[in-house]
Amino acid sequence: MEKELDKNYQPDNGSMAPNMEDIKNLGKQMENRRTNQVLKEEYEKYPDPIQHEPEDD
């Protein structure tokens, strides 16, 4: 039997940015993120493999 959650329930974890300050900081981090090309050329690292390939029709 599944337990029903209160409609106002908020989990203790699972939220990426609990406030506006964190949202702004995450935005700044994303702006400065290295591209896959930079990772390969400057750091000799490879990005994660593609998880989903579009289907050819």
Stockholm file with secondary structure:
# STOCKHOLM 1.0

chainA/1-57         MEKELDKNYQPDNGSMAPNMEDIKNLGKQMENRRTNQVLKEEYEKYPDPIQHEPEDD
#=GR chainA/1-57 SS CCCCCCTTCCCSSCCSCSSHHHHHHHHHHHHTCCCHHHHHHHHCCCCCCCSCCCCCC
#=GC SS_cons        CCCCCCTTCCCSSCCSCSSHHHHHHHHHHHHTCCCHHHHHHHHCCCCCCCSCCCCCC
//
